[in-house]
Amino acid sequence: MRYLTLVADYTGAPLRESDGTVIGPDDLRLPPHIWNDLDAWNQRYREVLPLDEEGRKKRRGEIRVLDQKGRELAVLIETLVPGGAKVAYYSEGAGQLQKPG
């Protein structure tokens, strides 16, 4: 069983081990389309990361959509990781760790 966190990130892949180690496509045997979905989600969320509280309020609807997609990806990854995984989701919009399910 692996314990992972999905979090939008400027510098790398959005998946991390529980100790903070970044996980890349070579670290998990996930289908390539999942990595493509993760990358697309992360790219879209990067537009939100630098916003202040007021900027985030203006894009609340978009952040909700991104958070929903992130939670869906977290649940999907749990089912696809060989040996099983628990994936926590960090919502930039809410500023907190969430259980995806």
C-alpha positions as CSV (number, residue, x, y, z in Angstrom):
1,M,0.0,0.0,0.0
2,R,1.3,3.4,-1.0
3,Y,0.3,6.7,0.7
4,L,0.2,9.5,-1.8
5,T,-0.9,13.1,-2.1
6,L,-2.2,14.9,-5.2
7,V,-1.4,18.6,-5.2
8,A,-1.0,21.2,-7.9
9,D,2.6,22.2,-8.3
10,Y,4.7,24.7,-10.3
11,T,7.9,22.7,-10.5
12,G,7.0,19.1,-11.1
13,A,4.6,16.3,-11.2
14,P,1.5,16.7,-8.9
15,L,1.9,13.4,-7.2
16,R,3.9,12.9,-4.0
17,E,4.8,10.2,-1.6
18,S,3.8,10.7,2.0
19,D,7.3,11.9,2.8
20,G,7.0,14.6,0.0
21,T,9.1,12.8,-2.6
22,V,7.8,13.8,-6.1
23,I,6.5,10.9,-8.1
24,G,6.9,10.9,-11.9
25,P,5.6,8.7,-14.7
26,D,8.5,6.2,-14.3
27,D,7.7,5.7,-10.6
28,L,4.2,4.2,-10.9
29,R,2.8,1.9,-13.5
30,L,-0.2,4.1,-14.5
31,P,-1.6,4.2,-18.0
32,P,-0.1,7.1,-20.1
33,H,-3.5,8.7,-20.4
34,I,-3.7,9.1,-16.6
35,W,-0.4,11.0,-16.6
36,N,-1.7,13.1,-19.5
37,D,-4.8,13.9,-17.4
38,L,-2.7,14.7,-14.4
39,D,-0.4,17.0,-16.4
40,A,-3.4,18.8,-18.0
41,W,-5.1,19.3,-14.6
42,N,-1.8,20.5,-13.1
43,Q,-1.2,23.0,-16.0
44,R,-4.7,24.5,-15.5
45,Y,-4.3,24.7,-11.8
46,R,-1.0,26.6,-12.2
47,E,-2.9,29.6,-13.3
48,V,-4.6,29.7,-9.9
49,L,-1.6,29.2,-7.7
50,P,-0.2,32.7,-7.8
51,L,-3.5,34.4,-7.2
52,D,-4.2,36.2,-3.9
53,E,-7.4,35.6,-2.0
54,E,-9.4,38.2,-4.0
55,G,-8.2,36.7,-7.3
56,R,-9.2,33.2,-6.2
57,K,-12.7,34.5,-5.2
58,K,-13.2,35.8,-8.7
59,R,-12.3,32.3,-10.1
60,R,-14.2,30.3,-7.5
61,G,-16.2,28.4,-10.1
62,E,-13.1,27.4,-12.0
63,I,-11.4,26.3,-8.8
64,R,-14.4,24.1,-7.9
65,V,-14.2,22.4,-11.3
66,L,-10.4,21.9,-10.8
67,D,-10.9,20.5,-7.3
68,Q,-13.6,18.1,-8.5
69,K,-11.3,16.8,-11.3
70,G,-8.5,16.5,-8.8
71,R,-10.6,14.4,-6.4
72,E,-11.7,12.2,-9.3
73,L,-8.1,11.7,-10.4
74,A,-7.1,10.8,-6.8
75,V,-9.9,8.2,-6.6
76,L,-8.9,6.8,-10.0
77,I,-5.2,6.6,-9.0
78,E,-6.1,4.7,-5.9
79,T,-7.7,2.0,-8.0
80,L,-4.8,1.8,-10.5
81,V,-1.7,1.8,-8.4
82,P,-0.3,-1.8,-8.3
83,G,-0.5,-3.0,-4.7
84,G,-3.0,-0.4,-3.8
85,A,-2.8,3.2,-2.7
86,K,-4.5,5.8,-0.5
87,V,-4.4,9.2,-2.2
88,A,-5.1,12.4,-0.3
89,Y,-6.0,15.5,-2.3
90,Y,-4.7,19.0,-1.4
91,S,-7.1,21.7,-2.6
92,E,-5.4,24.9,-3.4
93,G,-8.8,26.6,-3.5
94,A,-9.7,25.5,0.0
95,G,-6.1,25.5,1.2
96,Q,-6.4,22.2,2.9
97,L,-5.9,18.4,2.5
98,Q,-9.1,16.6,1.6
99,K,-10.2,13.0,1.4
100,P,-11.2,12.4,-2.3
101,G,-13.9,9.9,-1.8
